[in-house]
Amino acid sequence: MDRCALEFIARRWWRRAEVWAIAILLVGGGAVLGYQAAYWSLAENQSNQVKGIREAYDTAMTERDKRLEELTRQTGTAAEKATKAATSAAQAVDKVDEALNRTAQ
């Protein structure tokens, strides 16, 4: 009789232990699944932010290229004007030199 009672109690406790083990596995699995879902969501959010940053960078580079092209064009125009001014100045110096040579003779 004692053996029967002990076996009954042992089975009862073993079932409790099984239930707790299953509960722990379910909670642990749910926690891991939740962590993975949160990590996936975070990675997707980060990917979208990187995409936005890349688009902004591309837009900024396009604007920079436009400004550089404009600056290059303006520099070329200024160089042409400076060349014309230097040529005119050289011609004026030549004329002054001629005039001085004429008056000196």
TIMI-2910 file (N, C-alpha, C, CB; in pm, 1 decimal, decimal comma, always signed):
<rs>
+----------+----------+----------+----------+----------+----------+----------+----------+----------+----------+----------+----------+------+
!      n_x !      n_y !      n_z !     ca_x !     ca_y !     ca_z !      c_x !      c_y !      c_z !     cb_x !     cb_y !     cb_z ! resn !
+----------+----------+----------+----------+----------+----------+----------+----------+----------+----------+----------+----------+------+
!    +81,8 !   -118,8 !     +0,0 !     +0,0 !     +0,0 !     +0,0 !    +85,9 !   +124,8 !     +0,0 !    -92,9 !     +0,0 !   +119,0 !  Met !
!   +193,5 !   +119,8 !    +77,5 !   +282,9 !   +234,3 !    +81,0 !   +347,6 !   +257,4 !    -55,7 !   +390,4 !   +214,4 !   +188,1 !  Asp !
!   +381,4 !   +147,4 !   -119,5 !   +444,6 !   +158,2 !   -250,8 !   +348,2 !   +218,5 !   -351,7 !   +492,7 !    +20,8 !   -299,2 !  Arg !
!   +225,0 !   +180,8 !   -347,7 !   +122,1 !   +233,4 !   -437,5 !   +103,7 !   +382,4 !   -413,4 !    -11,7 !   +158,6 !   -417,9 !  Cys !
!    +98,1 !   +422,5 !   -291,1 !    +82,3 !   +564,4 !   -257,8 !   +204,3 !   +643,7 !   -302,8 !    +60,1 !   +582,5 !   -106,4 !  Ala !
!   +323,5 !   +589,4 !   -281,4 !   +444,4 !   +659,0 !   -323,8 !   +450,3 !   +672,4 !   -475,7 !   +568,2 !   +585,7 !   -272,7 !  Leu !
!   +410,3 !   +568,4 !   -546,4 !   +408,2 !   +576,0 !   -692,9 !   +307,9 !   +680,1 !   -740,2 !   +374,6 !   +439,0 !   -753,8 !  Glu !
!   +193,4 !   +687,2 !   -674,4 !    +91,9 !   +786,4 !   -707,8 !   +146,4 !   +928,0 !   -687,2 !    -34,7 !   +764,6 !   -622,8 !  Phe !
!   +209,8 !   +949,3 !   -572,6 !   +266,6 !  +1081,0 !   -542,1 !   +378,6 !  +1113,2 !   -640,9 !   +319,8 !  +1085,8 !   -396,0 !  Ile !
!   +460,5 !  +1014,9 !   -673,4 !   +571,0 !  +1036,7 !   -766,4 !   +518,1 !  +1073,4 !   -904,4 !   +660,0 !   +911,7 !   -775,1 !  Ala !
!   +412,1 !  +1003,3 !   -950,4 !   +353,9 !  +1035,8 !  -1080,1 !   +295,0 !  +1176,4 !  -1081,0 !   +246,6 !   +934,0 !  -1116,7 !  Arg !
!   +230,3 !  +1209,4 !   -969,2 !   +170,3 !  +1342,5 !   -958,0 !   +278,2 !  +1450,6 !   -965,6 !    +90,8 !  +1355,3 !   -826,1 !  Arg !
!   +387,7 !  +1437,1 !   -893,8 !   +495,4 !  +1534,7 !   -896,2 !   +566,3 !  +1537,2 !  -1031,1 !   +595,0 !  +1505,2 !   -785,9 !  Trp !
!   +579,5 !  +1417,6 !  -1090,2 !   +643,6 !  +1412,8 !  -1222,0 !   +560,3 !  +1488,5 !  -1324,5 !   +664,0 !  +1267,0 !  -1267,3 !  Trp !
!   +428,0 !  +1476,5 !  -1319,7 !   +340,9 !  +1549,3 !  -1411,2 !   +353,8 !  +1699,6 !  -1389,2 !   +194,9 !  +1505,2 !  -1393,3 !  Arg !
!   +363,5 !  +1741,4 !  -1262,0 !   +384,3 !  +1883,6 !  -1232,8 !   +516,7 !  +1930,6 !  -1292,6 !   +382,0 !  +1909,2 !  -1080,0 !  Arg !
!   +619,0 !  +1850,3 !  -1275,8 !   +750,5 !  +1886,1 !  -1331,3 !   +743,6 !  +1893,8 !  -1482,9 !   +858,1 !  +1783,7 !  -1288,2 !  Ala !
!   +669,8 !  +1799,0 !  -1545,3 !   +654,1 !  +1802,9 !  -1691,1 !   +582,1 !  +1929,4 !  -1734,7 !   +577,7 !  +1679,5 !  -1740,5 !  Glu !
!   +476,7 !  +1964,8 !  -1663,5 !   +400,7 !  +2084,6 !  -1697,8 !   +489,8 !  +2208,0 !  -1685,8 !   +276,3 !  +2098,5 !  -1607,0 !  Val !
!   +568,9 !  +2216,8 !  -1577,7 !   +657,9 !  +2330,6 !  -1560,3 !   +765,8 !  +2333,8 !  -1668,5 !   +722,2 !  +2326,4 !  -1422,0 !  Trp !
!   +818,1 !  +2216,4 !  -1702,4 !   +921,7 !  +2211,1 !  -1806,8 !   +864,7 !  +2258,5 !  -1940,2 !   +978,3 !  +2067,2 !  -1820,9 !  Ala !
!   +743,5 !  +2212,2 !  -1972,5 !   +679,4 !  +2255,6 !  -2097,5 !   +650,7 !  +2404,6 !  -2093,4 !   +548,9 !  +2177,2 !  -2122,3 !  Ile !
!   +603,9 !  +2454,3 !  -1979,5 !   +576,1 !  +2596,9 !  -1966,1 !   +703,7 !  +2679,2 !  -1983,9 !   +512,6 !  +2626,3 !  -1829,6 !  Ala !
!   +812,2 !  +2633,2 !  -1924,6 !   +940,1 !  +2704,9 !  -1938,4 !   +985,4 !  +2704,9 !  -2083,6 !  +1049,1 !  +2641,0 !  -1848,8 !  Ile !
!   +971,0 !  +2591,5 !  -2150,8 !  +1008,7 !  +2585,5 !  -2291,9 !   +923,4 !  +2679,2 !  -2376,7 !   +996,0 !  +2442,6 !  -2343,8 !  Leu !
!   +792,6 !  +2683,2 !  -2350,1 !   +705,1 !  +2771,7 !  -2426,2 !   +739,2 !  +2918,9 !  -2402,0 !   +559,2 !  +2745,2 !  -2389,8 !  Leu !
!   +760,4 !  +2954,8 !  -2276,2 !   +794,4 !  +3093,5 !  -2244,9 !   +930,2 !  +3129,3 !  -2304,9 !   +795,4 !  +3116,1 !  -2091,9 !  Val !
!  +1027,4 !  +3039,4 !  -2292,6 !  +1159,9 !  +3063,8 !  -2351,1 !  +1153,1 !  +3077,3 !  -2502,2 !  +1255,7 !  +2951,4 !  -2313,9 !  Gly !
!  +1078,5 !  +2989,0 !  -2566,2 !  +1062,0 !  +2996,5 !  -2711,5 !   +993,9 !  +3124,8 !  -2753,7 !   +982,7 !  +2878,0 !  -2761,8 !  Gly !
!   +891,8 !  +3164,7 !  -2677,5 !   +823,9 !  +3290,4 !  -2707,7 !   +916,6 !  +3410,0 !  -2691,6 !   +702,4 !  +3307,2 !  -2618,2 !  Gly !
!  +1001,5 !  +3405,7 !  -2588,1 !  +1096,8 !  +3514,8 !  -2566,6 !  +1196,7 !  +3522,4 !  -2681,8 !  +1171,1 !  +3496,1 !  -2432,9 !  Ala !
!  +1247,1 !  +3407,7 !  -2724,5 !  +1342,2 !  +3406,7 !  -2835,9 !  +1274,7 !  +3455,1 !  -2963,7 !  +1400,5 !  +3265,2 !  -2856,6 !  Val !
!  +1153,6 !  +3410,1 !  -2988,4 !  +1079,8 !  +3454,2 !  -3107,0 !  +1053,3 !  +3604,6 !  -3101,4 !   +946,8 !  +3377,1 !  -3119,4 !  Leu !
!  +1015,6 !  +3654,0 !  -2983,9 !   +993,2 !  +3797,8 !  -2968,5 !  +1120,5 !  +3877,5 !  -2991,4 !   +938,0 !  +3827,9 !  -2830,4 !  Gly !
!  +1232,0 !  +3827,4 !  -2938,9 !  +1360,5 !  +3894,7 !  -2959,3 !  +1395,6 !  +3898,7 !  -3107,7 !  +1472,3 !  +3823,9 !  -2879,9 !  Tyr !
!  +1376,7 !  +3787,2 !  -3176,1 !  +1408,8 !  +3782,2 !  -3318,9 !  +1318,2 !  +3876,1 !  -3398,6 !  +1395,4 !  +3638,2 !  -3371,8 !  Gln !
!  +1190,8 !  +3881,8 !  -3363,8 !  +1098,7 !  +3972,5 !  -3433,5 !  +1139,0 !  +4118,2 !  -3410,2 !   +953,2 !  +3949,1 !  -3386,2 !  Ala !
!  +1176,0 !  +4151,3 !  -3287,2 !  +1219,9 !  +4288,1 !  -3257,1 !  +1348,6 !  +4320,5 !  -3331,7 !  +1240,5 !  +4306,5 !  -3105,3 !  Ala !
!  +1440,8 !  +4226,0 !  -3336,9 !  +1566,7 !  +4247,4 !  -3407,5 !  +1542,7 !  +4266,6 !  -3556,4 !  +1661,8 !  +4130,0 !  -3384,2 !  Tyr !
!  +1452,6 !  +4188,0 !  -3613,7 !  +1419,1 !  +4200,5 !  -3755,5 !  +1357,3 !  +4336,8 !  -3782,4 !  +1322,9 !  +4088,1 !  -3799,4 !  Trp !
!  +1267,3 !  +4380,1 !  -3695,5 !  +1204,4 !  +4510,8 !  -3711,5 !  +1308,2 !  +4622,3 !  -3701,7 !  +1094,6 !  +4530,9 !  -3605,8 !  Ser !
!  +1399,1 !  +4609,7 !  -3607,9 !  +1505,6 !  +4708,8 !  -3591,2 !  +1595,4 !  +4712,6 !  -3715,7 !  +1589,7 !  +4677,0 !  -3465,1 !  Leu !
!  +1628,7 !  +4597,1 !  -3768,0 !  +1713,8 !  +4591,0 !  -3887,6 !  +1642,8 !  +4654,4 !  -4007,0 !  +1752,0 !  +4444,4 !  -3919,8 !  Ala !
!  +1513,2 !  +4631,1 !  -4019,2 !  +1437,2 !  +4691,4 !  -4128,9 !  +1432,5 !  +4843,2 !  -4113,4 !  +1294,0 !  +4633,6 !  -4133,9 !  Glu !
!  +1411,5 !  +4889,9 !  -3991,3 !  +1408,4 !  +5033,2 !  -3965,0 !  +1543,4 !  +5096,6 !  -3997,5 !  +1370,4 !  +5060,3 !  -3818,6 !  Asn !
!  +1650,2 !  +5031,2 !  -3956,6 !  +1784,2 !  +5081,8 !  -3984,8 !  +1810,6 !  +5083,7 !  -4135,1 !  +1890,1 !  +4996,5 !  -3913,2 !  Gln !
!  +1765,2 !  +4982,2 !  -4204,2 !  +1782,9 !  +4976,7 !  -4349,2 !  +1710,5 !  +5092,9 !  -4416,4 !  +1731,7 !  +4842,6 !  -4405,0 !  Ser !
!  +1590,9 !  +5124,6 !  -4369,2 !  +1516,7 !  +5237,4 !  -4425,5 !  +1587,2 !  +5369,5 !  -4396,2 !  +1373,8 !  +5240,5 !  -4369,8 !  Asn !
!  +1645,0 !  +5382,5 !  -4278,2 !  +1718,9 !  +5504,3 !  -4245,5 !  +1842,2 !  +5518,8 !  -4333,8 !  +1759,7 !  +5504,1 !  -4098,1 !  Gln !
!  +1913,5 !  +5408,9 !  -4355,4 !  +2031,9 !  +5412,8 !  -4441,9 !  +1990,7 !  +5449,7 !  -4584,0 !  +2106,0 !  +5276,2 !  -4440,6 !  Val !
!  +1878,6 !  +5396,7 !  -4629,0 !  +1828,8 !  +5429,5 !  -4763,1 !  +1800,0 !  +5578,7 !  -4773,4 !  +1701,5 !  +5347,9 !  -4795,8 !  Lys !
!  +1735,5 !  +5635,2 !  -4671,5 !  +1707,1 !  +5778,4 !  -4671,0 !  +1833,9 !  +5862,1 !  -4669,9 !  +1621,8 !  +5813,9 !  -4551,5 !  Gly !
!  +1933,0 !  +5818,0 !  -4591,9 !  +2060,1 !  +5890,6 !  -4586,2 !  +2129,8 !  +5885,4 !  -4721,7 !  +2151,8 !  +5832,0 !  -4476,3 !  Ile !
!  +2126,5 !  +5770,2 !  -4786,2 !  +2189,9 !  +5758,0 !  -4918,4 !  +2121,5 !  +5848,5 !  -5020,1 !  +2185,8 !  +5611,8 !  -4967,2 !  Arg !
!  +1988,2 !  +5855,3 !  -5015,7 !  +1915,9 !  +5943,6 !  -5107,8 !  +1952,2 !  +6089,6 !  -5081,8 !  +1763,4 !  +5923,4 !  -5093,9 !  Glu !
!  +1959,3 !  +6127,7 !  -4955,3 !  +1997,2 !  +6265,3 !  -4921,9 !  +2140,2 !  +6293,6 !  -4967,5 !  +1983,5 !  +6290,2 !  -4769,9 !  Ala !
!  +2229,5 !  +6197,5 !  -4950,9 !  +2368,5 !  +6214,0 !  -4994,4 !  +2375,2 !  +6230,9 !  -5145,4 !  +2454,0 !  +6093,5 !  -4950,6 !  Tyr !
!  +2299,6 !  +6148,1 !  -5219,1 !  +2298,7 !  +6159,8 !  -5364,6 !  +2246,5 !  +6296,1 !  -5407,8 !  +2213,9 !  +6048,6 !  -5426,7 !  Asp !
!  +2141,7 !  +6344,2 !  -5341,6 !  +2086,7 !  +6476,0 !  -5373,1 !  +2189,9 !  +6584,7 !  -5345,1 !  +1958,1 !  +6502,0 !  -5292,0 !  Thr !
!  +2259,2 !  +6574,3 !  -5232,0 !  +2361,5 !  +6672,9 !  -5197,7 !  +2475,9 !  +6670,0 !  -5299,0 !  +2415,4 !  +6647,3 !  -5056,1 !  Ala !
!  +2514,9 !  +6551,6 !  -5342,3 !  +2623,3 !  +6541,9 !  -5439,8 !  +2580,6 !  +6600,9 !  -5574,2 !  +2666,9 !  +6395,3 !  -5457,4 !  Met !
!  +2455,2 !  +6582,5 !  -5611,8 !  +2404,8 !  +6641,0 !  -5736,1 !  +2409,2 !  +6793,2 !  -5727,6 !  +2260,7 !  +6592,6 !  -5765,1 !  Thr !
!  +2365,7 !  +6847,3 !  -5613,8 !  +2371,2 !  +6992,6 !  -5594,3 !  +2515,8 !  +7042,1 !  -5597,5 !  +2304,4 !  +7031,8 !  -5460,5 !  Glu !
!  +2605,6 !  +6969,9 !  -5532,9 !  +2746,0 !  +7008,4 !  -5531,8 !  +2802,5 !  +7009,4 !  -5672,6 !  +2826,9 !  +6914,2 !  -5443,1 !  Arg !
!  +2768,0 !  +6905,4 !  -5751,2 !  +2817,1 !  +6899,6 !  -5889,0 !  +2765,4 !  +7017,8 !  -5970,5 !  +2775,3 !  +6767,6 !  -5955,2 !  Asp !
!  +2638,6 !  +7054,3 !  -5949,0 !  +2583,3 !  +7170,1 !  -6020,8 !  +2659,3 !  +7296,8 !  -5983,4 !  +2432,6 !  +7187,2 !  -5989,6 !  Lys !
!  +2686,0 !  +7314,3 !  -5853,1 !  +2758,9 !  +7433,6 !  -5808,9 !  +2901,1 !  +7434,7 !  -5863,0 !  +2761,2 !  +7441,2 !  -5656,0 !  Arg !
!  +2965,1 !  +7318,3 !  -5865,8 !  +3101,2 !  +7311,6 !  -5920,4 !  +3103,3 !  +7343,5 !  -6069,5 !  +3161,4 !  +7173,1 !  -5896,2 !  Leu !
!  +3004,5 !  +7295,3 !  -6142,3 !  +2996,7 !  +7326,0 !  -6285,0 !  +2976,5 !  +7476,2 !  -6306,1 !  +2882,0 !  +7246,4 !  -6351,3 !  Glu !
!  +2889,5 !  +7536,3 !  -6225,2 !  +2865,9 !  +7680,2 !  -6234,5 !  +2993,6 !  +7757,5 !  -6200,1 !  +2750,5 !  +7722,3 !  -6140,7 !  Glu !
!  +3062,6 !  +7714,5 !  -6095,8 !  +3187,7 !  +7779,2 !  -6056,4 !  +3292,9 !  +7764,7 !  -6165,4 !  +3239,7 !  +7720,1 !  -5924,8 !  Leu !
!  +3299,8 !  +7648,8 !  -6227,5 !  +3394,7 !  +7626,4 !  -6336,8 !  +3363,2 !  +7717,8 !  -6454,2 !  +3392,0 !  +7479,3 !  -6381,9 !  Thr !
!  +3235,0 !  +7728,3 !  -6484,6 !  +3194,4 !  +7816,2 !  -6594,9 !  +3230,1 !  +7960,8 !  -6563,9 !  +3043,0 !  +7803,6 !  -6621,8 !  Arg !
!  +3200,5 !  +8004,0 !  -6440,5 !  +3232,2 !  +8141,7 !  -6402,6 !  +3382,8 !  +8165,6 !  -6401,4 !  +3173,0 !  +8173,9 !  -6265,4 !  Gln !
!  +3458,8 !  +8067,1 !  -6356,8 !  +3603,9 !  +8080,2 !  -6355,0 !  +3658,3 !  +8091,1 !  -6496,6 !  +3667,9 !  +7961,5 !  -6282,3 !  Thr !
!  +3602,5 !  +8011,7 !  -6586,5 !  +3643,8 !  +8018,5 !  -6726,9 !  +3612,6 !  +8155,0 !  -6786,1 !  +3574,8 !  +7908,9 !  -6808,8 !  Gly !
!  +3494,9 !  +8208,4 !  -6755,3 !  +3456,4 !  +8341,1 !  -6804,2 !  +3549,7 !  +8447,2 !  -6746,3 !  +3309,1 !  +8372,6 !  -6767,1 !  Thr !
!  +3579,4 !  +8437,2 !  -6617,4 !  +3669,7 !  +8534,1 !  -6553,9 !  +3809,7 !  +8524,6 !  -6613,2 !  +3675,2 !  +8511,2 !  -6401,7 !  Ala !
!  +3854,4 !  +8403,9 !  -6641,9 !  +3987,2 !  +8386,3 !  -6702,3 !  +3991,2 !  +8448,7 !  -6841,3 !  +4024,2 !  +8236,4 !  -6710,2 !  Ala !
!  +3884,8 !  +8433,5 !  -6918,6 !  +3879,5 !  +8494,2 !  -7051,4 !  +3883,4 !  +8646,8 !  -7041,3 !  +3752,6 !  +8448,9 !  -7126,2 !  Glu !
!  +3807,1 !  +8701,1 !  -6945,4 !  +3806,1 !  +8846,2 !  -6926,8 !  +3943,0 !  +8895,6 !  -6881,5 !  +3698,7 !  +8886,7 !  -6824,7 !  Lys !
!  +4007,5 !  +8819,7 !  -6791,2 !  +4141,4 !  +8858,2 !  -6745,1 !  +4240,8 !  +8853,5 !  -6860,2 !  +4188,4 !  +8766,0 !  -6630,8 !  Ala !
!  +4228,0 !  +8754,1 !  -6946,4 !  +4316,2 !  +8744,3 !  -7062,5 !  +4295,0 !  +8863,0 !  -7156,0 !  +4292,1 !  +8612,0 !  -7137,7 !  Thr !
!  +4169,8 !  +8898,1 !  -7178,1 !  +4139,9 !  +9014,1 !  -7264,0 !  +4195,0 !  +9142,2 !  -7201,5 !  +3986,7 !  +9027,5 !  -7287,2 !  Lys !
!  +4177,4 !  +9154,0 !  -7069,3 !  +4228,6 !  +9273,3 !  -7000,9 !  +4380,9 !  +9278,0 !  -7008,9 !  +4182,8 !  +9275,4 !  -6853,2 !  Ala !
!  +4446,3 !  +9165,1 !  -6993,1 !  +4592,9 !  +9161,7 !  -7002,1 !  +4637,9 !  +9196,0 !  -7142,6 !  +4647,2 !  +9023,6 !  -6961,4 !  Ala !
!  +4565,4 !  +9145,8 !  -7241,5 !  +4598,6 !  +9177,8 !  -7380,7 !  +4581,8 !  +9326,5 !  -7406,1 !  +4510,7 !  +9097,0 !  -7478,0 !  Thr !
!  +4470,8 !  +9382,2 !  -7356,9 !  +4447,5 !  +9526,3 !  -7373,6 !  +4555,4 !  +9607,2 !  -7302,5 !  +4308,3 !  +9565,2 !  -7320,0 !  Ser !
!  +4592,8 !  +9562,8 !  -7183,0 !  +4697,1 !  +9633,1 !  -7109,2 !  +4829,7 !  +9624,9 !  -7183,1 !  +4711,4 !  +9575,7 !  -6968,0 !  Ala !
!  +4859,6 !  +9509,2 !  -7239,2 !  +4983,8 !  +9493,4 !  -7314,8 !  +4982,0 !  +9583,8 !  -7437,2 !  +5004,3 !  +9346,2 !  -7356,8 !  Ala !
!  +4867,4 !  +9593,6 !  -7504,9 !  +4855,3 !  +9682,2 !  -7620,4 !  +4872,7 !  +9827,9 !  -7578,4 !  +4719,3 !  +9662,4 !  -7689,5 !  Gln !
!  +4814,9 !  +9862,5 !  -7465,3 !  +4828,0 !  +9999,9 !  -7416,1 !  +4973,1 ! +10031,4 !  -7382,7 !  +4739,3 ! +10022,0 !  -7292,4 !  Ala !
!  +5042,1 !  +9934,5 !  -7320,5 !  +5183,9 !  +9954,8 !  -7289,4 !  +5263,4 !  +9970,9 !  -7417,8 !  +5239,7 !  +9837,1 !  -7206,1 !  Val !
!  +5231,7 !  +9888,4 !  -7518,0 !  +5301,4 !  +9900,2 !  -7647,1 !  +5278,9 ! +10038,6 !  -7708,7 !  +5253,3 !  +9790,1 !  -7744,9 !  Asp !
!  +5155,3 ! +10088,8 !  -7702,0 !  +5124,4 ! +10220,0 !  -7758,3 !  +5197,3 ! +10329,8 !  -7680,8 !  +4972,1 ! +10245,2 !  -7756,5 !  Lys !
!  +5198,6 ! +10315,9 !  -7547,9 !  +5269,6 ! +10415,0 !  -7467,0 !  +5417,7 ! +10410,2 !  -7500,1 !  +5246,8 ! +10390,5 !  -7315,6 !  Val !
!  +5471,5 ! +10292,4 !  -7515,2 !  +5612,6 ! +10276,9 !  -7548,8 !  +5641,2 ! +10339,3 !  -7684,7 !  +5652,7 ! +10128,1 !  -7548,3 !  Asp !
!  +5552,5 ! +10314,6 !  -7780,5 !  +5567,9 ! +10374,6 !  -7913,4 !  +5565,8 ! +10525,9 !  -7904,1 !  +5457,3 ! +10326,1 !  -8008,2 !  Glu !
!  +5468,7 ! +10575,3 !  -7826,5 !  +5455,6 ! +10721,3 !  -7813,1 !  +5582,0 ! +10779,4 !  -7748,5 !  +5329,5 ! +10758,0 !  -7728,6 !  Ala !
!  +5635,2 ! +10710,8 !  -7647,4 !  +5756,1 ! +10758,8 !  -7582,4 !  +5874,9 ! +10753,0 !  -7676,1 !  +5784,5 ! +10678,2 !  -7457,5 !  Leu !
!  +5880,6 ! +10647,6 !  -7756,3 !  +5990,1 ! +10636,6 !  -7852,0 !  +5980,8 ! +10745,9 !  -7957,8 !  +5989,7 ! +10498,7 !  -7918,4 !  Asn !
!  +5861,5 ! +10783,2 !  -8000,0 !  +5843,5 ! +10887,9 !  -8099,0 !  +5886,0 ! +11023,5 !  -8042,8 !  +5697,6 ! +10892,6 !  -8145,5 !  Arg !
!  +5844,1 ! +11046,8 !  -7919,4 !  +5876,3 ! +11175,6 !  -7859,8 !  +6024,6 ! +11183,6 !  -7826,4 !  +5792,1 ! +11199,3 !  -7734,3 !  Thr !
!  +6086,5 ! +11072,9 !  -7800,7 !  +6227,9 ! +11072,5 !  -7768,2 !  +6310,4 ! +11094,7 !  -7891,8 !  +6267,5 ! +10942,8 !  -7701,4 !  Ala !
!  +6259,2 ! +11069,0 !  -8007,5 !  +6337,1 ! +11083,4 !  -8131,3 !  +6331,0 ! +11219,6 !  -8179,3 !  +6290,5 ! +10991,6 !  -8238,0 !  Gln !
+----------+----------+----------+----------+----------+----------+----------+----------+----------+----------+----------+----------+------+
</rs>
